[in-house]
């Protein structure tokens, strides 16, 4: 039987009105400005994008393949090609740790990206540091009565690196509070100057050590914001520190690189980029 269209017309009109109403309600609930609709409950969020060490947006090179703005013992520190190089020899052993100091400013909040390679012994990236005048009393872990003998000596935070990778990736304080933490830790230093562990990182100390290439090029991405410091080596966070010690911490200061007493060594730095925050 063919239905009488005239009898169905009221019902069709009502269905059309209902469809228009639903469409209007959906349009009112659609986010404005092309924004994506909210996730359904239980849907997994996409997560953050990984940091890209090669992304240098906002960074400025601070080594122009010359010693311009770099101040260190000329018998030790030189520009060789694209690399800033420090060398010690058996004929000229160091009596104390010495540094090459960047004279372009005293960064407070910043990001530093740099690559290093070393042949032996120990080194480090100094930041928020001060230069100690010769003759200054400056105790160190092996000599509580030590005084500064040389011209290029820094005191302050250090992103530690060493050939054996016992200390690489942690935060040390040269001629100050000494060892502040171990690699693989997240710590807080309280107003009482005591370091307390507040958590573990994505990998433990040994797993992180396995990612550091002895005798080869490695990358360091150092981030200092307020009283928070993050050390990233070869793309992995190796140290996270909150420094709430008002007497011990520094909020700005000099940048530099260390060459350490001990066996003869060669330390190289290249692709040195700084971004102030």
C-alpha positions in Angstrom: 0.0 0.0 0.0 1.3 3.5 -0.8 0.9 5.8 2.2 -1.0 9.0 1.8 1.7 11.7 1.8 -0.8 14.3 3.1 -1.3 12.2 6.2 2.5 11.8 6.8 3.3 15.5 6.2 2.8 16.6 9.8 5.1 13.9 11.1 7.8 14.8 8.4 7.6 18.4 9.4 8.1 17.5 13.1 11.2 15.4 12.3 12.7 18.2 10.2 12.2 20.6 13.0 13.9 18.1 15.4 16.9 17.7 13.1 17.3 21.4 12.8 17.2 21.8 16.6 19.8 19.1 17.1 22.1 20.7 14.5 21.7 24.1 16.2 22.6 22.6 19.6 25.7 20.9 18.2 26.8 24.1 16.6 26.4 26.0 19.9 28.6 23.3 21.7 31.3 23.3 19.0 34.5 25.1 20.4 35.1 28.5 19.0 38.0 29.5 16.9 38.6 26.1 15.4 39.7 24.6 18.7 39.7 20.9 19.0 36.9 19.3 21.0 37.7 18.1 24.5 39.0 14.6 24.9 36.6 11.9 25.8 36.9 10.7 29.4 39.6 8.0 29.6 41.4 9.0 26.4 45.2 9.0 26.7 46.7 12.5 26.3 49.4 12.8 23.5 52.3 13.7 25.9 55.1 16.3 25.5 57.4 16.4 22.6 61.1 15.5 23.4 63.6 18.4 23.5 65.7 18.6 20.4 69.4 19.3 21.2 69.9 20.5 17.6 67.2 23.1 18.0 69.0 26.4 18.7 66.1 28.8 18.3 66.9 31.8 20.5 70.5 30.7 21.2 73.6 32.7 20.3 77.0 31.2 19.6 79.5 32.3 22.2 82.6 30.8 20.6 83.5 32.2 17.2 86.5 29.9 16.7 88.8 32.5 18.2 89.7 33.3 21.9 87.6 36.5 21.7 85.7 36.8 25.0 87.5 33.8 26.4 90.1 34.3 29.1 92.4 31.6 30.3 96.1 30.6 30.7 97.4 30.8 27.1 99.8 28.0 27.8 96.8 25.7 28.3 93.8 27.1 26.4 93.7 27.6 22.6 91.3 27.8 19.7 92.0 25.1 17.2 89.8 25.1 14.2 86.2 24.9 15.4 87.2 23.8 18.9 88.2 25.4 22.2 90.9 23.1 23.5 92.6 22.8 26.9 95.8 20.7 27.2 98.2 19.7 30.0 101.4 17.8 29.6 103.8 15.8 31.8 106.4 18.6 31.4 103.9 21.2 32.7 101.6 19.6 35.3 98.9 21.6 37.0 99.2 22.5 40.7 95.6 23.5 41.0 92.5 23.4 38.8 92.4 26.2 36.2 89.7 27.5 34.0 88.9 29.4 30.7 86.4 32.1 31.5 83.7 33.5 29.2 83.9 37.3 29.5 80.6 38.0 27.6 78.4 38.4 30.7 77.3 36.8 33.9 74.1 34.9 33.0 71.3 34.4 35.6 68.6 32.3 34.0 69.8 30.6 30.9 70.2 27.5 28.7 73.6 26.4 27.6 74.2 23.8 24.8 77.7 22.5 24.3 79.6 19.4 23.1 82.7 18.0 24.7 85.4 15.4 24.3 88.2 14.5 26.7 91.1 12.1 26.8 91.7 11.6 30.6 91.2 13.0 34.1 88.4 15.4 35.0 86.8 18.6 33.8 83.5 20.5 34.2 81.3 23.3 33.0 81.2 26.2 35.5 78.2 28.4 35.7 76.9 31.1 38.1 80.5 31.2 39.4 82.9 33.9 40.7 86.5 34.4 40.0 88.7 34.1 43.1 91.7 36.5 43.4 95.1 35.1 43.9 95.9 34.5 47.6 92.2 34.0 48.5 91.6 31.3 51.1 89.6 28.7 49.3 89.3 25.3 50.9 88.8 22.2 48.7 88.0 18.6 49.6 91.6 17.6 49.7 93.2 20.7 51.3 91.2 22.7 53.9 94.0 25.3 54.1 94.2 25.8 50.4 94.7 29.3 48.9 94.3 30.4 45.3 97.7 30.4 43.5 96.7 31.0 39.9 94.9 33.8 38.1 92.1 31.8 36.5 90.3 30.1 39.4 86.5 29.9 39.7 84.2 29.0 42.6 80.7 27.9 42.0 78.3 25.4 40.4 79.8 22.9 38.1 78.2 20.4 35.7 80.8 17.7 36.3 82.4 15.6 33.6 85.2 13.1 33.9 86.9 10.5 31.6 85.9 7.5 33.8 82.3 8.9 33.9 82.1 8.4 37.6 80.9 12.0 38.1 79.7 13.0 34.6 76.1 14.3 34.7 75.9 15.4 38.3 76.1 18.9 39.9 79.2 19.8 42.0 80.2 23.0 43.6 83.9 23.9 43.0 85.6 25.4 46.1 82.2 25.5 47.8 79.8 22.9 49.1 81.5 20.1 47.1 79.4 17.1 46.0 75.7 18.2 45.9 74.2 15.1 44.5 74.7 11.9 42.5 73.9 11.3 38.9 70.3 10.0 38.4 68.8 11.9 41.4 66.4 14.7 41.9 67.3 16.6 45.0 66.5 19.7 47.1 69.1 21.6 49.1 67.3 23.0 52.1 67.9 26.3 54.0 70.1 24.2 56.3 72.4 23.4 53.4 71.5 19.7 53.5 70.8 17.8 50.3 67.7 15.6 50.3 66.6 13.3 47.6 63.1 14.1 46.4 62.9 11.5 43.6 64.6 9.4 41.0 65.0 10.2 37.3 64.1 8.2 34.2 67.2 6.1 34.5 69.5 5.2 37.4 73.2 6.2 37.6 74.5 3.1 35.8 72.0 3.3 33.0 72.8 6.9 32.4 76.5 6.2 32.5 76.1 3.6 29.7 74.9 6.5 27.5 78.0 8.6 27.9 80.8 7.9 25.4 84.3 7.9 26.8 86.8 9.5 24.5 84.0 10.6 22.0 81.8 13.7 21.6 79.0 14.1 24.1 76.3 16.8 24.4 75.4 18.8 27.5 72.2 20.9 27.8 72.2 22.9 31.0 69.1 24.8 32.1 69.2 27.2 35.1 65.9 28.9 36.1 65.7 30.6 39.4 66.8 28.1 42.1 66.2 25.1 39.8 69.0 23.5 37.7 68.6 20.7 35.2 71.5 18.8 33.6 70.9 16.9 30.4 73.6 14.7 28.9 73.2 13.1 25.4 69.4 13.9 25.6 68.7 12.4 29.0 68.2 14.2 32.3 71.0 13.2 34.6 70.5 15.7 37.5 67.6 17.9 38.7 68.3 20.2 41.6 66.3 22.8 43.6 68.6 24.9 45.7 66.9 26.6 48.6 70.1 27.4 50.5 70.2 31.2 50.5 73.7 31.3 51.9 75.2 28.8 49.5 73.5 29.2 46.2 74.2 31.7 43.5 71.6 33.2 41.1 74.0 34.6 38.5 77.7 34.5 37.6 80.5 33.5 35.2 80.6 30.7 32.7 83.7 28.7 32.2 85.4 25.4 31.5 87.7 23.5 33.8 90.9 21.5 33.3 91.8 19.4 36.4 95.0 18.5 38.2 96.1 14.9 37.7 97.3 13.0 34.6 98.0 14.9 31.4 94.8 15.5 29.5 93.1 17.1 26.6 89.6 18.6 26.9 87.7 19.9 23.8 84.5 22.0 23.6 82.6 22.9 20.4 79.2 24.2 19.3 78.9 26.4 22.4 75.5 28.2 22.4 73.8 30.3 25.1 70.2 31.5 25.5 69.3 33.9 28.2 65.9 33.5 29.7 
